[in-house]
Amino acid sequence: MKSVRLGIIGLGNMGLGHADNIISGKVSRCEITAVCDPAPEKIVRFPQAKGFARSAELIHSGVVDAVLIATPHFDHTVSGIDALQAGLHVLVEKPISVQKADCERLIAAWQDPKLVFAVMFQQRTDPVYRKIRELIQSGELGQIRRINWIITNWFRPEVYYKLGSWRASWAGEGGGVLLNQCPHNLDLFQWFFGMPKRVRGFCGLGRYHDIEVEDDVTAYFEYADGATAVFITSTGEAPGTNRLEIAAENGRLVFENDVLTFTKNETPMSEFSRTATKAFAAPATTESRFTFPNHGGQHVEMLQNFINAILDGRPLIAPAPEGIYSVELANAIVFSAAHNQTVELPLDAAAYEKFLQSKVATSRFKRGAKRSPGAIADDLAASYKR
Ligand SMILES: NC(=O)c1ccc[n+]([C@@H]2O[C@H](COP(=O)([O-])OP(=O)(O)OC[C@H]3O[C@@H](n4cnc5c(N)ncnc54)[C@H](O)[C@@H]3O)[C@@H](O)[C@H]2O)c1
């Protein structure tokens, strides 16, 4: 195979954005040979490709080697399983599914290791996040003691939620800020630090907006090695913040306002504490500041990586099975908040599924309801933010 024949399922903000990147030549060795969307006016924008109203028709058409799934969240599982079972390579938008049990079903459908199965976590291409991960994984930071991430720069005004879409509802989207805006941040969280053992969540359901799902979250995590973390997010605060602070044995790493600052202890924290002879002393420090010229290749790099993995066997930046972790964290936070109790991980997927079904049963959103065309045109640009 010299070039990958790609089918795009879902031609909304994101599907069209990916298509533009391919058609404008930013992704090599890839051609769009099929598209799928229930809206015929979107299909006609792709005269060079075969158009389908239903994903199953595209998947079994024989005109694609791979699919990119960019539909509303619940459909990721259905189309993903169908495509993998049909022997297609799959790149699925985040989140891979809305709940842990669906993630498990989707991942279980991936039986053929020759098939490339990836998730669109493009923030993994950002040099600052790569640097943070490198500092952690290389041992430069030493053992991590405390993590604080305030990621509230996801502000959305009320009108965003008034547009009658599948968003911000249990039945349409499966959750709120944790499933729409924050999958990237939760993925980075687990990519940096791994999974905690215990989660306590506090969620404001419609705290700032007239919606039924969470738009304000504070979560507390405990790790097996005793490290603790606080994760705060909201779509209701302006101005918003993106501040990540990591306190570790060898110093403090802070990312804020596009600058990464490592304040390094000359003597590791615990060792200094044990050996210091003066009551109010603290370790001497040196400071390194890192700035980055850009945010990396983002969506284009992820698409090219997917194609290179198919054609050349290159390793994936974000293998789709890793997508279960951000979903599990999101689910655990919501479950903990709803039951006013700490949740042990691994999360009980069946218990969460039952809980979600009860929320879906009383959801305001009814499947099949129409939303006004172009209603959330701003969302694509906002999604590029970190
Ligand atoms: N990675 C990112 O930066 C990023 C940014 C925005 C959105 N997303 C993700 O992309 C996905 C789509 O979001 P969006 O903003 O494009 O939504 P959207 O509402 O703009 O578009 C969804 C499209 O899917 C179509 N659709 C619905 N059900 C379908 C089905 N069963 N088969 C085929 N098409 C179907 C709709 O008609 C619509 O055109 C979501 O998973 C979202 O979280 C990712």
The ligand as a Tripos MOL2 file, in Angstrom:
@<TRIPOS>MOLECULE
LIG
   44    48     1     0     0
SMALL
NO_CHARGES

@<TRIPOS>ATOM
      1 N1         -9.3730   16.6170   19.2000 N.am      1 LIG1
      2 C1         -9.9300   17.8110   19.2410 C.2       1 LIG1
      3 O1         -9.2580   18.8350   19.2970 O.2       1 LIG1
      4 C2        -11.4170   17.9220   19.1680 C.ar      1 LIG1
      5 C3        -12.0310   19.1690   19.0730 C.ar      1 LIG1
      6 C4        -13.4180   19.2250   18.9570 C.ar      1 LIG1
      7 C5        -14.1620   18.0580   18.9680 C.ar      1 LIG1
      8 N2        -13.5230   16.8630   19.1030 N.ar      1 LIG1
      9 C6        -14.2570   15.6050   19.1170 C.3       1 LIG1
     10 O2        -14.7000   15.3270   17.7890 O.3       1 LIG1
     11 C7        -15.9480   14.6360   17.8450 C.3       1 LIG1
     12 C8        -16.9740   15.4200   17.0430 C.3       1 LIG1
     13 O3        -17.0950   16.7050   17.5860 O.3       1 LIG1
     14 P1        -17.5630   17.9340   16.6840 P.3       1 LIG1
     15 O4        -17.2240   19.1570   17.4320 O.co2     1 LIG1
     16 O5        -17.0560   17.7720   15.3010 O.co2     1 LIG1
     17 O6        -19.1410   17.6890   16.7220 O.3       1 LIG1
     18 P2        -20.2320   18.2390   15.6970 P.3       1 LIG1
     19 O7        -21.5250   18.1730   16.4060 O.co2     1 LIG1
     20 O8        -19.7700   19.5310   15.1110 O.co2     1 LIG1
     21 O9        -20.1970   17.1780   14.5100 O.3       1 LIG1
     22 C9        -20.6250   15.8480   14.6320 C.3       1 LIG1
     23 C10       -21.0130   15.3830   13.2340 C.3       1 LIG1
     24 O10       -21.2720   13.9880   13.2930 O.3       1 LIG1
     25 C11       -22.4540   13.7330   12.5170 C.3       1 LIG1
     26 N3        -23.0170   12.4880   13.0300 N.ar      1 LIG1
     27 C12       -23.8140   12.3030   14.0890 C.ar      1 LIG1
     28 N4        -24.0440   10.9910   14.2670 N.ar      1 LIG1
     29 C13       -23.3790   10.3490   13.2690 C.ar      1 LIG1
     30 C14       -23.2310    8.9870   12.9050 C.ar      1 LIG1
     31 N5        -23.7960    8.0140   13.6220 N.pl3     1 LIG1
     32 N6        -22.4930    8.6870   11.8240 N.ar      1 LIG1
     33 C15       -21.8970    9.6580   11.0970 C.ar      1 LIG1
     34 N7        -21.9920   10.9650   11.4080 N.ar      1 LIG1
     35 C16       -22.7190   11.2990   12.4820 C.ar      1 LIG1
     36 C17       -23.3180   14.9580   12.7200 C.3       1 LIG1
     37 O11       -24.2940   15.1040   11.6850 O.3       1 LIG1
     38 C18       -22.2710   16.0670   12.6900 C.3       1 LIG1
     39 O12       -22.0360   16.5230   11.3870 O.3       1 LIG1
     40 C19       -16.2790   14.5050   19.3380 C.3       1 LIG1
     41 O13       -15.7900   13.2940   19.7920 O.3       1 LIG1
     42 C20       -15.4960   15.6350   19.9800 C.3       1 LIG1
     43 O14       -15.1960   15.4130   21.3340 O.3       1 LIG1
     44 C21       -12.1760   16.7840   19.1730 C.ar      1 LIG1
@<TRIPOS>BOND
     1     1     2 1
     2     2     3 2
     3     2     4 1
     4     4     5 ar
     5     4    44 ar
     6     5     6 ar
     7     6     7 ar
     8     7     8 ar
     9     8     9 1
    10     8    44 ar
    11     9    10 1
    12     9    42 1
    13    10    11 1
    14    11    12 1
    15    11    40 1
    16    12    13 1
    17    13    14 1
    18    14    15 2
    19    14    16 1
    20    14    17 1
    21    17    18 1
    22    18    19 2
    23    18    20 1
    24    18    21 1
    25    21    22 1
    26    22    23 1
    27    23    24 1
    28    23    38 1
    29    24    25 1
    30    25    26 1
    31    25    36 1
    32    26    27 ar
    33    26    35 ar
    34    27    28 ar
    35    28    29 ar
    36    29    30 ar
    37    29    35 ar
    38    30    31 1
    39    30    32 ar
    40    32    33 ar
    41    33    34 ar
    42    34    35 ar
    43    36    37 1
    44    36    38 1
    45    38    39 1
    46    40    41 1
    47    40    42 1
    48    42    43 1
@<TRIPOS>SUBSTRUCTURE
     1 LIG1         1 GROUP 0 **** ****
